[in-house]
Amino acid sequence: MLSATAGLAEDRGWVGAASALIAKGTAAPAAAVAATEQFAAMFTKLGGLMAERVTDLNDVRDRVVAELLGVPEPGVPEPDVPSVLLADDLAPADTAGLDPTRITALVTRLGGPTSHTAIIARQLGIPCIVAVTGLASVPAGTSVLVDGTAGTMEIEPDAASAESDVEESRRSAAAIADWSGPGRTADGHEVAVLANVADGTSARTATGYPVEGVGLFRTELAFLDRTDAPTVEEQTTLYSEVIDAFPGQKVVIRTLDAGSDKPLKFVTQLNEANPALGVRGNRIALDHPEIRATQLDAIAAAAAKSTAEPWVMAPMIASAAEAAEFAGEVRSRGLVAGVMIEVPAAAILAPAILAEVDFVSIGTNDLTQYTMAADRMSAELATLTDPWQPAVLALIATVARAGRDLDKPVGVCGEAAADPLLACVLIGLGVTSLSAAPAAAAAVGARLGLVSTEQCRVAAEAALATADPAAARAAAAAALAG
């Protein structure tokens, strides 16, 4: 994510626009600003995930201008005491630089629950809530109470009530700190708690958390900021770093998910009217089959040298025919084949798709966005892009039911898997594994250990019977407390 953002500063289109202005006599800082405005307007018009990159563009602009002017790069000022940070929005780079011992929670006016800022904050273990209005009227030093699970912020809360809530949170944190796995419910039902990683560094970091393997290895870093595709040898080295970090454990590898918000200089069609619904994920293989073939060869080579258990899945699959074609390519290399369920069509056709593959993994971030026809970065539509939406839960239930009928694993690797309460509902729906940021593993595992499979099933049924996300949360919480 951060690599993609940094790559914007080297984008040929942006550099070309700025250079043209400089050639006409515009000062370099002003040229950088004007070029950014040009591309920001274009991204905003495209909407969807491309509009999400406007914050990234502006962040790159500010850093480039600071470099040109010889002044310090912009950033978030560090408070003297642990504080809750209120902001319009934060760029991924700023969020990644937050110190969790100083920033105890993050609240933004913009963004959605699966925006890059929210995802990075959760990876750091910082509670984050988005799409909150009225932040500009909250003076510095105001006492606030943030509930990251419920997604609420209370201004000037009652002191006694707040202390009680904080004490309960401390007890919960202590229980979470003591949890070391493996994942299972109170009645012994096993649930694999896995990590999302992006490279060898993040994989090695993940081994320090109580995870049982990798449920989502994003391979895009091997391809970003290049003018040509990486070779088999280059990819094999990168994939081996991740696979070798988990000897004897499962590592689920997602093939290239480029396009849309992760364009590649040597593949992406820059003139697509709607990149979020365009040639992305497995669809790249339609015109560039050699890219996927080379990647699968590299994964097979890395797997052959490891004791780990690599599974391979394709993103953006929408039909059983696509699933069958991909599975054939994967199995011909001796690997376990699966697909991502992130398009409503794939969820509806789950029985047919699961008949063609060995497993599926539900990407709740995109599944929610596409199901609700709502931009996940839109603060105005944050309620619609909430994974607790009953329509999304119903689709997950459909997929889980198909997995149960065919005795095949159904995982969840979206941000929904990092929500301890929602994790219980997912298990109640029939999901068999959960993969999220490593920092979320203990909280999810500890919560699952407090409830039985039957309680999870009842909570899932209660959530499915509601009409909106808030009611779904409340119904699930009540069912698990009963």
N, C-alpha and C positions, 0 to 999 in steps of 0.2 A: 504494500500500500504506500509506504513512504518512498520506496524506490520509484514507483510510478509518478508520485508527486514531484520528486526531484527531477525526473526525466522531462517534465514540462519545460524546464529552463533550457533544455537542449532541443526542444521540438523545432523541426526545420521551418514549419509554418510560422511559429511565433518569432523565431530568430530572424526569419526573412522579412516579416512585417516590420520589426523593430529596426533592422538594418536599412530597409528602404527609407524609413522616416529619417534616420540619422544621415543618410546620403543626401537628403533634401535639406539638411541643416538643422533638424530638430535635435535638441540636446538629448544625450543618451538616457538620462532618467525619465524625461518626458516621453521619449520614444517607447521605453519599456511600459509606461503607464498606458499609452495610447494603444499599443499592440495588445496588451492584456484586455483592455476594454473591448477591442474588436472581437477577440476570441470568446470573451465572457458573454457578449451578446449572442454569439453564434451558439454557444453551449446552452444558454438559457432558452433559446428558441427551440433547440432540439428536445429539451425536457428530459425526463427520466434520469438515468444515471449520469448522463452527460451534464445535466444541470448541477448535479452534485459536485462536479469538478470545479465550479466557479470559485468556491471557497479556497480550493487548492491553488487555482490560478492566481487569485489575489494574494495568497500567502507567498507564492513564488515571486510575484511582482514586488512585494514589499521587501523581500530579502535581496533581490537583484538591485533595486533602487538603493537600499542601504549600503550594499557593497560598492556601488558606483559613487555614492556620496561620501564613503569612508566613515560611516557612522555604524554603531552597533545594530545588529539585526533585531527586528522586533521579536517580542516574546511575551510570555506571561510573567508579570512581576511576582517574585516569591514573597508570600506574606511572612511576617515575623512570628506569627503563631499559627497553629493548625486552623485552617479556615475552609469554608465552603466557597467555591468559586462560581460566581454568576457571570454569564457572558452571552452576547448575541449568538456567537458560534465560535468554535476554535478550529484551526487548521489541524490536520493530522500530525504535522511536525510539532506544533505547540502542545497538543495533547500528549504525544509520546514523551515530551520532556517534563511532564508534571511529576512532582515528588509526592508519592502517596502519603508520606509522613507529614507533609505540609498542606496538601490539598485533600481534605477528607471527603469531599463530594463535589460533583460538577453539575451545574444546572444551566441549560442554554435555552434561549428563546427560539432558535431555529433548529432544524434537523429533525430526524425521525429516530425511532428506537433501534434501527439497524444502520444508521449512518456511520461513516468511518470514525467520526469522533466518539460516538457511543461505544463502538466496538473496541477501539483502542483503550478507552477508559476502563472498560470491563476487564480487558486483558491485564491492566495494571492493578486491578482490584479496587478501583475507585468507583463508588456508586455514582450513576449518571442518570439524570432525567432530562427530557427534552420537551420542546414545544410548550414552554411555560411562559405565560404572559405576565406583563407588569414588572419585569425584573429591573427595568431602569428606575423604577420608583423605590427600590429597596436600598436604603443608605448603607454605606460601608459600616461594618461593626454591628449590624442588626443581628439579633439572635434568630436563627432558623433551624428547623428540624427537617431533615431530608430522609425519606424512606425510599431507598432505591428499588426495593422489591415492589412496593405499591405504586411507585412513580409519583410521589407527592412531596410537596414542600410546604411546611407550615411556618408562617412568619410570626415571630414573637409568641411562641407556644407557651402554654402554662408550664411553669418551671417544674412542678412536681410531676405532672404527666410526662413531660419530656424526659426527666431523669429516669422515670420508670421504663419508658421505651428504650432509652439508651442502655439501661442496666440489662434489660432483656436482650438487647442486641449484643452486649458484651458476653452474656452467657452463651448465646448462640455462636458467637465468634470463637469462644473457648472450645465448644463442642466441635466446631468445624476444624479448628487447629489440631484437635486430637484425632481426627479421622484420617486413616491411612489406607483405606481400601481393603479388599476389593469391593466393587459396587454390588450391593444386594439389598433387597427390601428386608423388613423386620422378620418376615416369615421365610427368608432364605432364598427368594427368587433372585437369580443372578442378573445383573444389569451391567454391561461393560461401560465404564466411564473412561472416555478417551480424550485425546488432545487434538486441537487444530494447530498445525504448524505450517511454516512456509519455507524453511531452509534448515541447514544443519545447525546453525546457531540456535534457532528457536526450538528445534527438536531436542538439543542437549539441555536447554533450559527446562523444557517440559519434563525431562526425566527427574527433575527435582521436585515434582508434584506427584500426588498419588493417582497417576493415570495408568491405564492398563494397555497402552498402545496409542496409535494415532488413528483417529476417525476421519481426518481430512488433512491431507498433505497437498497444499496449493502449490502447483509447480510453475506458476507464472514468472517467478523471479529468474528462472533460467532463460526466459525469452525477452524480458523487458530491456529497454535501452540498448537494443542491438539493431543493426541494419540488415542482418541476415540471421537465419535460424541456427541455433547451436548444434554442434555435431553430436553424434551418438556418444563419443568419448567424453565430451564436455558434460552432457546430461548425465551420463552414468556416474561420473564423479560426484555431481551434485546430489543425485538421488541416493547414492550409497551413504552419504553423510547422514541422511535422515534415517534410512533403513537400518544402518549399523548402530544407531543410537538405541534401538529397541530390539535387541536379539531375542529370538523366540517369541516375539509378540506380533500382533496384527498391526500392519501399517496400510491404511487405505489411501491410495494415491489417486488424485483427480487429474485427469489429463488436461491439457491446456484449455483454460477458460478465458481466452482473450476476446477482444472486441468490446463494444459498448464502452464501459469506463476504463478498460485496460487495452487501449489500442496498441497494435504492433506496427512498426514502420514498414515491415516487409509483407504484411498480410492485410491489415485492416483497410476496408473500403471507406475512404474519407468522405465520400459523397452520399453515404447512407442517410435517408430521410429520418429514420428512427433506429439508431444503433442498438437500443435496448431490445428491440424486436427484430434485429437483423442477423447478420452472419457473425455469430459468437459461439463460443464453446465448441461442441462436436461438429457444428455446421461448417467450421473452417475446413474440415476434411473434404467437403464437397468439391472445392476448387483446389485445395492443397493437401491431397492425401499423403504426400510424402512427409509432411510435418508430423502428422499423427503416427505414421509408420515408424519414423525415426524415434519418436518419443517412446513408443511401445518397445522398440528394440533396446533402447537405453534402460528402460525399467526392467526388462527381462534380464539384461546383463547385470544390473545391480542386484537383482533378486538372486541370481545364480551364485553370487559371491557372499550371500548373507544367510543367517539362520532365522531371520525374521520371516513373517508370513505376509507378503505383499498382496493386496487386493487392488484392482484397478477399476475406476469408474469414470464414465463420461458425463460431462455437464450438458445441459440444454437438450435433453432427449425428449421428444414429443410423441413418439409412436413406437409400437412393437417392432416394426420393420427396422427402424433406426437402432433399437436395442439389440436386435438379432445380428445386424451387420457388425456392430461394435463388438459384441460378444465373440463373434467368429474370429475377429482380428486378435482379440486378447487371448482367447483359448489356444489359438494356433501357436502362441508363444509360451504355453504352459502356465498361464496366469489365471487367477480367479477374476471373473468378469462381473461388473455391476454397472448401474447407472444412477445418476442423480434424478430425484423427483423434485423438480422446481417449476415445472410448467403444469397448469391445471389439467391439460390433456393427458399428461403422463400419470397423474394421480387417478384420473377417471379410468384410465386403461391399465391400472396397476396389475390386475390379474394376468392380462395378456403380456405385459412387459416382464413381470416376474417369471413367467413361463419360459422366457428367453434368456434370463440372466441368473446369476447365483445369489445376488443380493441387491438391495437398493438402499440409498441414503437420501433422506428428505432434506433439501436445502430450504429451510423455512423462510429465510430472508427474501429470496426471489419468489418462492411459492406464494408468500403473503402479498407481495407487490403485484404479481400478475393476477392473482385471484381477485384482489380487491380493486384492480385497475387504478392504483394509487402510487404515486412517486414516493419512495421510501424516505426521500430527503425533505419532503414537504412538511413543514410544521403544521400547516393548516389541515393536513390529512393524516397526522400522526395517529389518530384513533383508528383510521382505516388500515394503517400498516402495522397494527398491533397483532402479534402472532396469536393472541388470545381470541381473535375474531372467530366466532362459531363456524363460519364457512371454511376457514382454514383448518380448524380442528376436525371438521367433518371430512375434509379431504385426507387429512392424516389418518383418520380412522379407516377410511376406505383402503388406503395403502397398507396399513397394519393388518387389516382383516385378510387381505390378499396374501400377505406374507405368512400369516398364521395358517391359512388354508393350504398353502404350498410348502409349508415348513422351510421358509427361507428368511434370512435375517433382514430386518428393516431398521435402519439407524436414522438418527436425526443429527445433522451437523451444522444447523443454523444457530443463530443467537438464542433461539427458544430453548436450546439444550442447556444454556447457562442460567436459566431461571429455575431455582430449586422447586418452587411451587408448580410451575408448568411441567417440570421434569416428571413429577409424580403423575400428572395428568397424562403425559405422553406414554408412560409405562402402563397406565390404566387403559390406554387406547390400544396397546399391543406392541409398542416400539421396543426393540430388543437392546439397543445401545444408544448412548448419548455422547456427543463429541462437541467440545466447546473450548474456549480459551483455558489453558492449564490452570490459571488462577481461580477459575470457577469450579474446578473438579471437586474440591473438598466440600464446598457448600452444597453442591448437588448430591454428592455421595452421602453426606451426613443426613440430609433431609430424607433421602430414600430409606436410609436405615431406621428411621423412626416410624415408618408406615408399612402396612401389609399390602400385598398385591390386591386383595379385595378392597381395601380402602382406596387404593389408586383407581381401581375400576369404577367404584362408586363416584369418586371425584370426577372422573372422565365423563361419566354419564350425566352428572349434574352440570358440568360445564357445557356439554353439547346441547343441553336443553334450554340454554339461555339465549338472549337476543343480542347481547353486546359484550365487549371485552370486560368491562367493569363487573358486570353481573357474572360472567364466567369465572373471573378471579374469586369473587366473593363466594360463589357456589362451591368452587373447588376447595377453598380454604375451610368453609363450614363443614364440608363432607370429611375432610381429613382431620378436623378437630373433634368430630363426633365419635 
